[in-house]
Amino acid sequence: MKINVGIDLGTTYSAVATFVKENGGVRIFKNGDGKECTPSVVCLSGGRVIIGEEAKEEQRNGNVDTAAFYKSMMGNENYAAYIGGGEYSAETLSGMFLTELIKDIEASNGVQIGGAVITVPAYFNEKQRNATIRAGEAAGLKVLKIINEPTAAIIAYGLTAGKEKNVLVYDLGGGTFDITIAHVNGTQIDVLATNGNHELGGKNWDAILIDYVQERFYSDYDVSIEDHPEDYKELQVKCEEAKKRLSQVSATTIMMQCEGLTGKYEVTKEYFDDMSRVLLEETLQLIQASFNEIGEAQGRSFGWADIDEVVLVGGSTRMPQVRDMIIAEYGKPPITKDINVDTIVATGAAMQAELCVSQTIQIRAGSLTQGAAGAFTGAATPKAPAMTLTISNSEIRDITSHSLGMLALSSDEKSYINSIIIKKNSYINKVFSKQYTFAGKALEVYVMQGESRDPYDCDILGKYVITGMPQGTKSQLSVNFLYNSNGVVEVNANLADGSRLTATKETVTESIDEIIARLKREKEEAEEAARRATCVEIVLAIDSSGSMGGNRIGKAKSSAQDFIDEFDLKHTYITVLSFGDQIKKVCTDSSSKGQITSAIRSITVGEVGYGTDARPIDAARGLYRREGHKILVVLTDGVWGNQVSETSAADSAKADGIIIYGIGIGEADQAFLDRISSNRGKKVDLSQLTTVFKEVATSIATEVSTTTLR
């Protein structure tokens, strides 16, 4: 029967554990060397993949076909390890390591492993988490969940005491650092804040010693050790070992050989502590950032005084300087009793693995670790009975380590920003939505991860294309974002009525510069297209023949003026024709209200003849100059002498996209008005002329908005 395990996939060491339901404890598996922790080193030798102590020994001997500290490079497309004649990404190396680790654990413990919860630094981003999931799957594991290392530690430690408390987890591993603060109340765990640096860890302390030896060796012999890969690999291991010795002694010696030359250099603990103080300061800055974030969320100051317990996690916390720093800042020592800094993360991951399949588990608080032989070891004393606690998945509430946003136009429409949708330290599995009113076929959403409003300081997680909206109308839709239980982003969308839309994730092949440049270009093109689409050209043809005398011409001009007043002349251009036996252009292609008003007022009866033999419709066809909406409004009061030819001209005009409104008063021919109009013509009493003109203006506005929307 296959079992589920928790795997602490560490930068320097890894551990595997499983929850033993029968006893309510956790068993830490030992590897083939009889140890609970396996060095996260990969070596390729003769087509064989070697990991653990054997690979570590190869590294110690200067074998250039070894890879270590690749975990912090997970998700980094620019990282590659050149070993065994090939090129390997951090994800591939992790997959290779996990494959061999699982084989070793299965063979050494007589078990078969099926599913796994794999831990990652809390500050890992989307790419790093997805890379970890793929590495697990490449090793043949069913990845049940990705869990933050400090959260796993809190699950293992924080539930062993019933009192309400704030716990600070200081997690300093071989290559990564995380600070996580959680509120624990019984079996309820609420993570409050997390910060970290996935490139800060024990290797940075090693680097201080490496740099020291390199400089001394170069000063003595004028030889750069970095130019000799085998010797440099050996130096890395020797400096790591010297770092560990300095946790016990006041001084140690590092011996280095290169090009047949030998250097022997003493390093004091005082020098080492002094040179690494800046690294500790960086961890303190991240702690203070967490305090500030909690204080902002709670509306009060938050600091060391609000912390009930500090828990150290990760092998690098064995350095005395870490404990000393905590005491100096906190005023009391961190919790160390009954905590194995190397396996506490794997312990919590194993509990989480059981929760993934059982939803609730019962644990014996104070007795969470169990040796390979099956005997419990841990905090419980023989006189103190173990307390049984029941914990469910819903009681562990983790948070996001990074803000999630989308690329958006700033409010002043001058630049593109990362518009944050989910703030850092929000609870995972909670949906956050962005509302849109959209009329196109596809909405593109670029998802950004990072705290800055500047998109250049953020990671692009992907482009989601939202489709399935009704066409020909504006839709109210919601784009929904969440961090799932793995800390991985999910995006979906729905209409206001709840109907699900299609959200397709696409790989982003452009740089942020290229994306923003293209979006700016598309915005300008869209604005120009919209400007053209909303541009309206109106030719207003007013009959000034003899029959328009008396009140008719006055009413026609006042109604025409009211008609013009209905339009925003920023994108509307008016041409006014006076027609009788001939045609007069009294105003041409104008958006000046004063000019148009003067032109209308200047029209007089008989100025172009007293009959109606002119052809205003045919003349109007050649007066439109722009792309956009073309409107012809004809006002007449009688029967024209050339109605047949003008009917033909109207048909041609409508074929050209010109919308014609025929308005008649007096003796106008209704049938003729109907034939020339795009819809039915309107013949009204003189008293109704103003109303009809306003109705025509409303119809034009509706036509413009509907066409633009399409």
NORVEN-V309100 format. One record per run of one state. SS is the DSSP state (H for helix, E for strand, C for the rest). FROM is the first residue (numbers start at 1). LEN is the number of residues. If there is no record, write none. Layout:
BEGIN
ss: (SS:SS)
from: (FROM:FROM)
len: (LEN:LEN)
END
This chain:
BEGIN
ss: (C:E:C:E:C:E:C:E:C:E:C:E:H:C:E:C:H:C:E:C:E:C:H:C:E:C:H:C:E:H:C:E:C:E:C:E:C:H:C:H:C:H:C:E:C:E:H:C:H:C:E:C:H:C:H:C:E:C:H:C:E:C:E:C:E:C:E:H:E:C:E:C:E:C:E:C:E:C:E:C:E:C:H:C:E:C:E:C:E:C:E:C:H:C:E:C:H:C:H:C:E:C:E:C:H:C:H:C:E:C:H:C:E:C:H:C:E:C:H:C)
from: (1:2:9:13:21:25:29:38:40:42:46:48:52:61:66:68:71:74:81:84:86:89:90:110:112:121:126:139:142:149:159:165:173:177:186:188:198:202:222:225:228:229:246:251:259:261:269:299:304:307:309:314:315:319:320:331:335:336:344:359:360:366:369:371:376:378:387:393:396:398:399:400:404:410:416:423:427:428:432:439:442:450:455:458:459:468:475:484:489:496:500:507:512:535:536:544:546:549:551:566:572:580:583:591:593:603:616:624:629:637:643:656:658:665:670:677:682:684:686:710)
len: (1:7:4:8:4:4:9:2:2:4:2:4:9:5:2:3:3:7:3:2:3:1:20:2:9:5:13:3:7:10:6:8:4:9:2:10:4:20:3:3:1:17:5:8:2:8:30:5:3:2:5:1:4:1:11:4:1:8:15:1:6:3:2:5:2:9:6:3:2:1:1:4:6:6:7:4:1:4:7:3:8:5:3:1:9:7:9:5:7:4:7:5:23:1:8:2:3:2:15:6:8:3:8:2:10:13:8:5:8:6:13:2:7:5:7:5:2:2:24:1)
END
